Amino acid sequence: MLKINNSSLVVRRGATMVDILVAVAVLAVIATALAQTITLALSQMMDARSRLTAINLANEQMEMLRNLPYDRVAVEGGVPSGTIDPDRTVTLRSRVYRILTDVRYVDDPLDGTIDSDVPDVIPTDYKQATVVVTWGDASPARRVQLQSLFVPPGVETAAGGGTLVINIFDGLGVPLSSARVTVHNTTVSPAVLFSAFTDVAGRIIVPGAPAADNYVITVEKSGHESVTTLPPPPGSPFTPTDQHATVLEGELTAQSIVSARLATARFEVRDAFDTPQDGVALHVSGGRVLGTYTDGSFAYSVDEDVVSDDSGDVVRSDTAPGTYTIQVTDSAYTLFEVEDDSTDASTDCAIPPGHNTSCIVRVVNQSQPAVIVHVRDANTGAPIADAVVRLQSTTRDETQSSNRYGDALIAGTRDLPLTTGLYTLTVTADGYTSQQKVLDVTALMSQEFSLTKNP
């Protein structure tokens, strides 16, 4: 009986230890959940307190504006321009609050606008003030905003200056909304420096802008080109596509700027047998057209020397769309063509807005036995496409057709590349007399054929 009782006692003790471990685990889970709940509650309480403080700060700022004379309701660098700090910070209970103030004229459509069929001769109808207070990460949940209208006393009068209308489009000609537009002019006193976001029509309207030259306009939007206007010559070495704006007294100045979606361009450097070629030096120019030089050539946003990577590629992420011209600057290689049927030149690759586009850059090693043939019309110099180019020897017979640029490359195949030796090169094309040459091929050669039309 004693033995049985001892066994029972041992079993009871073991069960007690398991019960304790289970209880501890349950308590740990409960404690963790409770701690998370308390932490979340404290965070929400702090945010609620911060929001209340931000609302008070916004109200104080707006009340300060309401107590000012109408002419003084304006911020530094704004239109209208005044002495109120547009961006200041306040620290309360160890938390930093950012107070943003914006004041601008409103051209109310009730009496017509500056660009309506019957233009409003006084577009500075009244002022709209916006106060935004942010804290923490300044996310939508951590910001408050107040707006108020300020009407001039007495009869509506002109505030002077002109009206600047800025229209922003994407690369497809569609109005670009929510783009950040910064306007800067240091030639006027006080200086102008403010930012605004385009409306659903892709524009901002700035009535009452001081009459002056050299309004610098910068456009920014995530995923789109960042564009800044440039001064006319001699301030720029070319005539800019997007020049600084000029505002004339009492007149409307409209400025249109294109900010296209950024793209990814991949230039795949390959030899005649599609083998990637790493370490090949290239010069790439293209993208956005910044302006035009006096000789008619373009200034581009991209104009740089690059080298193909270990995969034989040159990759440009978040690059401006447009046409890119590729040149081989590596003395060991010759460019045969850039393979892109959408362009007019054998050296060009077109990168459309918002796309990931690849073009093959076909190169030939200078030491490789091969022949590049250029077939042209003898009278016009125009390229002849689909000409038959045939290279023959006692052991080889290779045939290629000229591409739309009138060019053909004969290098053999990957398994049986062209070898050195004497060859007969024959070029024929429909409606033209054929021509023939004997070549001693030891390395890469380039041959020109000018065919005359049959009588």
GINORHU-V888098 format. One record per pair of residues at least 24 apart in sequence whose ideal C-beta (glycine too) atoms are under 8 Angstrom apart, sorted by the first residue. I is the first residue (numbers start at 1). J is the second residue. If there is no record, write none. Layout:
BEGIN
i	j
I	J
I	J
END
This chain:
BEGIN
i	j
47	136
47	141
47	142
50	95
50	97
50	135
50	136
50	142
51	142
51	144
53	92
53	93
53	95
53	97
53	135
54	97
54	133
54	134
54	135
54	143
54	144
55	133
55	144
57	90
57	97
57	99
57	133
58	99
58	131
58	132
58	133
58	144
58	145
58	146
59	146
61	99
61	101
61	131
61	133
61	146
62	129
62	131
62	146
62	148
65	101
65	103
65	129
65	131
65	148
65	150
66	148
66	150
70	127
70	150
70	151
70	152
70	153
73	103
73	127
73	129
73	150
74	103
74	127
75	101
75	102
75	103
75	194
76	190
76	193
77	190
77	191
77	192
77	193
77	194
78	102
78	103
78	104
78	192
78	193
78	194
79	104
79	105
79	161
79	183
79	192
79	194
79	206
79	207
79	208
79	209
79	210
80	104
80	105
80	127
80	159
80	208
81	190
81	191
81	192
81	210
86	194
95	135
95	136
96	135
97	133
97	134
97	135
98	133
98	134
98	135
98	138
99	131
99	132
99	133
100	130
100	131
100	132
100	133
100	134
101	129
101	130
101	131
102	129
102	130
102	131
102	132
102	194
102	196
103	127
103	128
103	129
103	130
103	150
104	128
104	194
104	196
104	206
105	159
105	206
105	207
105	208
106	149
106	207
107	163
107	205
107	207
113	205
114	163
114	165
114	205
114	207
114	252
115	165
115	252
115	254
119	252
121	158
121	250
122	156
122	157
122	158
123	163
123	205
123	207
123	208
124	158
124	159
124	207
124	208
125	156
126	150
126	151
126	152
158	250
159	207
159	208
160	208
160	210
160	211
160	249
161	207
161	208
161	209
161	210
161	211
161	247
161	249
162	209
162	211
162	247
162	248
162	249
162	250
162	251
162	252
162	253
163	205
163	206
163	207
163	208
163	209
163	247
163	251
163	252
163	253
164	205
164	206
164	209
164	215
164	245
164	247
164	253
164	255
165	203
165	204
165	205
165	206
165	252
165	253
165	254
165	255
166	198
166	203
166	204
166	206
166	217
166	245
166	254
166	255
166	256
166	257
167	201
167	202
167	203
167	254
167	255
167	256
167	257
168	198
168	202
168	203
168	219
168	256
168	257
168	258
168	259
169	202
169	256
169	257
169	258
169	259
170	224
170	258
170	259
170	260
170	261
170	353
171	258
171	259
171	260
171	261
171	321
171	352
171	353
171	354
172	260
172	353
174	202
175	200
175	201
175	202
175	203
176	202
176	221
176	224
176	259
177	201
177	202
178	221
179	219
179	220
179	221
179	224
179	259
180	219
180	220
180	221
181	217
181	218
181	219
182	217
182	218
182	220
183	209
183	215
183	216
183	217
184	215
184	216
184	217
184	218
185	210
185	212
185	214
185	215
185	216
186	214
187	212
187	213
187	214
188	212
209	247
210	247
211	247
211	248
211	249
212	246
212	247
213	244
213	246
214	244
214	246
215	244
215	245
215	246
215	247
216	244
217	242
217	244
217	245
217	255
217	257
219	257
219	259
221	259
223	261
223	262
223	354
224	259
224	260
224	261
224	262
225	258
225	259
225	260
225	262
225	288
225	301
225	320
226	259
227	257
227	258
227	259
227	288
229	255
229	257
230	290
230	291
236	291
237	293
237	299
238	290
238	291
238	292
238	293
238	294
238	299
239	291
239	292
239	293
240	290
240	291
241	289
241	290
241	291
241	292
260	288
260	320
260	321
260	353
260	354
261	321
261	353
261	354
262	318
262	319
262	320
262	321
262	353
262	354
263	319
263	320
263	321
263	351
263	352
263	353
263	354
263	355
263	356
263	357
264	315
264	316
264	317
264	318
264	319
264	355
264	356
264	357
265	315
265	316
265	319
265	324
265	349
265	351
265	357
265	359
266	313
266	314
266	315
266	316
266	356
266	357
266	358
266	359
267	308
267	313
267	314
267	315
267	324
267	326
267	338
267	349
267	358
267	359
267	361
268	312
268	313
268	358
268	359
268	360
268	361
269	308
269	312
269	313
269	314
269	361
269	363
270	312
270	360
270	361
270	362
270	363
271	362
271	363
271	364
271	365
271	368
272	336
272	362
272	364
272	368
272	370
272	409
272	411
273	411
273	413
273	414
273	417
274	414
275	312
275	414
276	308
276	311
276	312
276	313
277	308
277	312
277	333
277	363
278	308
278	309
278	310
278	311
278	312
279	307
279	308
280	307
280	308
280	312
280	328
280	330
280	332
280	333
280	363
281	305
281	306
281	307
281	328
281	329
281	330
282	306
282	307
282	308
282	314
282	326
282	327
282	328
282	329
282	330
282	361
283	326
283	327
283	329
284	314
284	316
284	324
284	325
284	326
284	327
285	324
285	325
285	327
286	322
286	323
286	324
286	325
286	348
286	349
286	351
287	319
287	320
287	321
287	322
287	324
287	351
288	320
288	321
288	322
289	322
305	329
319	351
321	351
321	352
321	353
321	354
321	355
322	350
322	351
323	348
323	349
323	350
323	351
324	348
324	349
324	350
324	351
326	359
326	361
328	361
328	363
331	366
332	365
332	366
332	367
333	363
333	364
333	365
333	366
334	363
334	364
334	366
334	372
334	444
334	446
335	361
335	362
335	363
336	362
336	363
336	364
336	372
336	407
336	409
337	362
337	403
337	405
337	407
338	362
341	404
345	405
346	403
346	405
346	407
362	409
364	409
364	411
364	444
365	444
366	443
366	444
367	443
367	444
368	411
368	417
368	418
368	443
368	444
369	411
369	417
369	418
369	419
369	420
369	441
369	442
369	443
369	444
370	409
370	410
370	411
370	412
370	418
370	441
370	444
370	445
371	409
371	410
371	411
371	418
371	423
371	425
371	439
371	441
371	444
371	445
371	446
371	447
372	407
372	408
372	409
372	444
372	445
372	446
372	447
373	400
373	402
373	407
373	408
373	409
373	410
373	425
373	427
373	446
373	447
373	449
374	406
374	407
374	446
374	447
374	448
374	449
375	402
375	406
375	407
375	408
375	427
375	429
375	449
375	451
376	406
376	448
376	449
376	450
376	451
377	432
377	450
377	451
377	453
378	450
378	451
378	452
378	453
379	452
379	453
381	450
382	406
383	407
384	429
384	432
384	451
386	429
386	430
387	427
387	428
387	429
387	432
387	449
387	451
388	426
388	427
388	428
388	429
389	425
389	426
389	427
390	425
390	426
390	427
390	428
391	418
391	423
391	424
391	425
391	439
392	423
392	424
392	426
393	421
393	422
393	423
393	424
395	421
396	423
402	429
427	451
END
